Amino acid sequence: MKSKYHMSKEDNVFLAKRKLVDNIYRSAVLEGIRVTIEDVYAFMQNVNTGTLSVDDMLKLRGLKDAWEYVLNTIDDALTMDYIKKIHFEVCKGQNVYPLGEYRDKGVGITGTSWRPKLPSECDYDSELKSILSISNSLERCITLFCWIQRSQMFLDGNKCVANLVANKEMIRNGEGILSVPVEKIGEYFTYLIHYYETGDMTEIKNFLYQNCIDGVE
């Protein structure tokens, strides 16, 4: 998989900070949070427009804190404990339990009868190690994004966690930013459901490569 951008880590961090409002907005909409880009911009300016519920504000706060955590720990080793920490940051203060830990019950997924395995039936450490051994950095990042979503490790926030973890690797390797444009989310979910049901990443990886990578030369 050919890299689209060849940025320095420092330039990629700078880009992520400049696009933080947009990144949070896209992550929020992908997770099903009903916000506008104006809502997110106002929130980041500590302005209460009165259009957001308390729950939505807590979710935006979690995304903001999680992005800041990622950018401040960009060189930390990517482990399952790190991924759990991202979940903690994303979902803290919300009615999500267990927080920062794997789910302990089954989950259903909208749009499909397919069900992910329980975390107790999986070896995430081994799976993560296998993904991190992928030599092509962009493919490694996209694979992380897909894998975390399909694994459904947590009771809530899996898409946000997947996005943040993938972008930690994207930024660290100067690959740009990975995010699904809001106008492409419907199409993206079609590929995501197919991937859930088949375990085949081919089509969703191609979609992400063609539509969801941003950066600067």
C-alpha positions in Angstrom: 0.0 0.0 0.0 1.7 3.2 -1.2 1.8 6.1 1.3 -0.2 9.1 0.2 1.9 11.5 2.3 5.4 11.6 3.7 5.2 14.0 6.6 7.6 14.4 9.5 6.1 13.3 12.8 6.3 16.9 14.0 4.4 18.2 10.9 1.8 15.5 11.3 1.3 16.4 15.0 0.9 20.1 13.9 -1.7 19.1 11.3 -3.7 17.0 13.8 -3.8 19.9 16.2 -4.9 22.3 13.4 -7.7 19.9 12.3 -8.7 18.9 15.9 -12.2 20.3 15.6 -12.8 18.5 12.3 -11.3 15.3 13.6 -13.5 15.3 16.7 -16.6 16.2 14.6 -16.0 13.3 12.2 -15.3 10.8 15.1 -18.5 12.0 16.9 -20.7 11.6 13.9 -19.2 8.2 13.1 -20.0 7.0 16.6 -23.6 8.3 16.1 -23.4 11.5 18.2 -25.8 14.1 16.7 -23.7 17.2 16.5 -22.8 19.8 13.9 -19.4 21.2 13.1 -20.6 24.5 14.6 -21.5 22.6 17.9 -18.0 21.2 18.1 -16.3 24.5 17.3 -18.3 26.3 20.0 -17.6 23.5 22.5 -13.9 23.8 21.8 -14.1 27.5 22.5 -15.9 26.7 25.9 -19.1 28.3 24.6 -22.4 26.7 25.5 -24.8 27.2 22.7 -27.6 25.4 24.4 -28.1 23.0 21.6 -26.1 20.1 23.1 -27.3 17.7 25.7 -25.2 17.0 28.8 -24.5 13.5 27.4 -23.3 14.9 24.1 -21.1 17.4 25.9 -19.6 14.6 28.0 -18.9 12.6 24.8 -17.2 15.6 23.1 -15.1 16.2 26.2 -14.1 12.5 26.1 -13.0 12.8 22.5 -11.1 16.1 23.1 -9.3 14.6 26.1 -8.5 11.3 24.2 -7.1 13.3 21.2 -4.9 15.3 23.6 -3.8 12.2 25.3 -2.8 10.6 22.0 -0.9 13.7 20.8 1.0 13.8 24.2 1.9 10.1 24.1 2.6 9.7 20.3 5.8 7.8 20.9 4.5 5.5 23.7 4.3 1.8 22.8 1.0 0.6 21.4 -0.2 -2.1 23.7 -3.6 -3.4 24.8 -3.2 -1.4 28.0 -2.7 1.7 25.9 -5.9 0.9 24.0 -7.8 0.5 27.2 -6.5 3.9 28.3 -7.9 5.4 25.2 -11.3 3.9 26.0 -11.1 5.3 29.5 -10.4 8.8 28.1 -13.1 8.5 25.5 -15.9 7.3 27.8 -15.0 8.7 31.3 -17.8 10.6 33.0 -20.4 8.7 30.9 -22.6 5.8 31.8 -20.2 3.2 30.3 -19.1 0.2 32.3 -16.7 -1.4 32.5 -14.7 1.7 31.8 -11.2 1.2 30.3 -11.8 -2.5 30.4 -13.1 -5.2 28.0 -16.8 -5.8 27.8 -18.1 -8.7 29.8 -21.3 -9.4 27.9 -22.4 -10.0 24.3 -23.4 -7.1 22.0 -25.6 -6.6 19.0 -24.7 -4.5 16.0 -27.1 -2.5 14.0 -27.6 -3.7 10.4 -26.4 -7.3 10.9 -27.2 -10.4 12.8 -23.4 -11.1 13.1 -22.1 -11.1 16.6 -18.5 -10.6 17.7 -16.9 -13.0 20.1 -16.6 -12.2 23.8 -13.2 -10.7 24.7 -12.6 -13.7 27.0 -12.7 -15.9 23.9 -10.0 -13.8 22.1 -6.3 -13.2 22.3 -6.0 -9.5 21.6 -2.4 -9.3 22.6 -1.4 -11.9 20.0 -3.7 -10.2 17.3 -2.2 -6.8 18.0 1.3 -8.2 17.8 0.5 -9.7 14.4 -0.9 -6.4 13.1 2.1 -4.4 14.4 4.4 -6.7 12.5 2.9 -5.5 9.2 5.9 -3.7 7.6 3.9 -1.3 5.5 3.0 1.5 7.9 -0.1 2.8 6.2 -1.6 -0.7 5.8 -0.7 -1.3 9.5 -2.7 1.8 10.5 -5.7 1.0 8.4 -5.7 -2.6 9.6 -5.7 -1.4 13.2 -8.7 0.8 12.5 -10.7 -2.1 11.0 -9.6 -4.7 13.6 -10.6 -2.7 16.6 -14.0 -1.9 15.2 -14.8 -5.6 14.4 -13.4 -6.9 17.7 -15.9 -4.7 19.6 -13.7 -4.9 22.7 -15.7 -2.4 24.7 -19.4 -1.9 25.4 -19.4 1.5 23.8 -17.0 3.8 21.9 -15.3 1.2 19.7 -15.3 3.4 16.6 -13.8 6.3 18.4 -11.1 4.1 20.0 -10.3 2.6 16.6 -10.0 6.0 15.1 -7.7 7.3 17.8 -5.5 4.3 17.9 -5.1 4.2 14.1 -4.3 7.9 14.1 -1.6 7.5 16.8 0.2 5.2 14.3 -0.7 7.4 11.3 0.8 10.5 13.0 3.8 8.7 14.4 4.7 7.5 10.9 3.9 10.7 9.1 1.1 9.1 7.1 -1.4 11.9 7.6 -4.8 11.7 9.3 -7.4 8.8 8.9 -11.0 9.9 9.2 -14.3 9.1 7.4 -15.8 12.2 5.8 -19.3 12.8 7.1 -20.8 12.7 3.7 -19.2 9.2 3.2 -20.4 7.6 6.4 -23.4 5.9 4.9 -21.3 4.3 2.2 -18.6 3.4 4.8 -21.1 1.5 6.9 -22.0 -0.6 3.9 -18.4 -1.7 3.7 -18.1 -2.0 7.5 -21.1 -4.4 7.7 -19.7 -6.5 4.9 -16.4 -6.7 6.8 -18.1 -7.6 10.0 -19.9 -10.4 8.4 -17.1 -11.8 6.3 -13.9 -10.9 8.1 -12.5 -9.8 4.7 -10.8 -6.4 4.9 -10.1 -6.0 1.2 -13.0 -3.7 0.2 -13.1 -1.6 3.3 -9.4 -1.0 3.2 -9.7 0.1 -0.4 -12.5 2.5 0.5 -10.5 3.9 3.4 -7.4 4.3 1.2 -9.3 6.1 -1.5 -11.5 8.4 0.6 -10.4 8.8 4.2 -6.7 9.9 4.3 -5.8 13.5 4.6 -2.5 15.3 4.9 -0.1 17.8 3.3 2.9 17.5 1.2 
